[in-house]
Amino acid sequence: ALTAFNRTTEQWKQIDTAHHMHPFTDFKALASEGGSRLIVKADGPYLWDSEGEQILDGMAGLWCVNVGYGRKELAEAAYQQMMELPYYNTFFKTTTMPATELARKLVELAPPGMNHVFFAGSGSEANDTNVRMVRRYWTLEGQPERQVIIGRKNGYHGSTVAALSLGGMSAMHTQSGLLPGFAHIDPPHHFQLGWGEDEDAFGIRAAGWLEDKIKEIGPEKVAAFIAEPIQGAGGLIYPPRTYWAEIQRICNEYGILLIADEVICGFGRTGTWFGSFTFDIKPDLMTIAKGLSSGYQPIGGVLVGDRVANTLIEKGGEFYHGYTYSGHPVASAVALANLKILEDEGIVDRVGSDIGPYFQGRLRELSDHPIVGEVRGIGLIAGIELIKDKAKHEFFPNAGKVGTLCRDHSFRNGLIMRGVYDTMVLSPPLIVTRDHVDEMVGKIRR
Ligand code: PLP
């Protein structure tokens, strides 16, 4: 619609660099490099820029456009809901049909024993809700000293001050300050931290870092452990198959709550509805966002298991927490329409049984490339770790330099993939076909 402004691409870029502060961006460098590429439309797994160039979106936006672009059903759901009731809140004893129905539907999809949902506007907000809930839970349970939440180095849980503290991105901690009451352990990164070691043994050893940290802090002070089933933005760190069972055992042994951040893994990405199903995790709380609405509307939330919900409900009184957009009716209506597409078209099953294995198989063909050290992933999420010398297991100096070059080159050549340090990450829309996968693999090799 904004084509009515009749501006040239150059004019758009000038205005953008003059006034728009982009997320996770070096503002000055962006301006000196000629500004941002202007994306103007999309369909299926493809984007087009203002120059008419077609780009295959190997990242589904920011790991979120699960049903692909251009789904009229989602636009219609938003339109109808806006005409009927564009906004009303879920505070002060009111609700709306979309928010209520979405809560019911999510509980139906969630692991058994998760019977409640708290809505937020994003993954970061939902993780702030986790922090509030976990601490409230332990206070109500008569153990208010249990406040510390343990996350993982290079874990990503969002960009608010609490969410960045849950996360383990040291650059974010340095810029904004890590809140007190958070600790981090190393991730189960076999390729970097356990090379040469049997992977199953490494998985147990890496889970043991949680136990070490609990003992170091004092078990009576630890409230919860948070982790992504597959660590995404930290470099697509895929857990050894022994890892999660051992993490689960440790959480049970010390009675600490387990939070699975499903913001990336949820809604089909790993070939099941949640990463927790794929890795047999039994979390007390689950963070959801992104694929919940396929990114068509901003929405997130926390799926709350009975252990926490019962305490908050039975002992808690009023919980002083919530967002203006908790259970937003339009976002909820779009999320419902999105879940209907995922179900009606059997998209999740197809990722698990057909296109996911095909994608993983084709990507592994890249292993013969001299700088491809490891290809890892499941379903439609994968990482390709680049390495300088395979035989010596020697990494490139200045981690991230090669990854960034590779990402930028790929972007210019019609494929979006992300570089996290020197790991190239892919997380395409779940509706990609074998032809799209073949196109992706060809471009990646180039
Ligand atoms: N959790 C995980 C695992 C994520 O990957 C992200 C975003 O990438 C978030 C939380 C934060 O979500 P949002 O950007 O919607 O706040």
Boltz pocket constraint, residues with backbone or C-beta under 6 A from the ligand:
constraints:
  - pocket:
      binder: B
      contacts: [[A, 62], [A, 121], [A, 122], [A, 123], [A, 124], [A, 125], [A, 127], [A, 156], [A, 157], [A, 158], [A, 159], [A, 228], [A, 232], [A, 233], [A, 261], [A, 262], [A, 263], [A, 264], [A, 287], [A, 289], [A, 290], [A, 300]]
      max_distance: 6.0
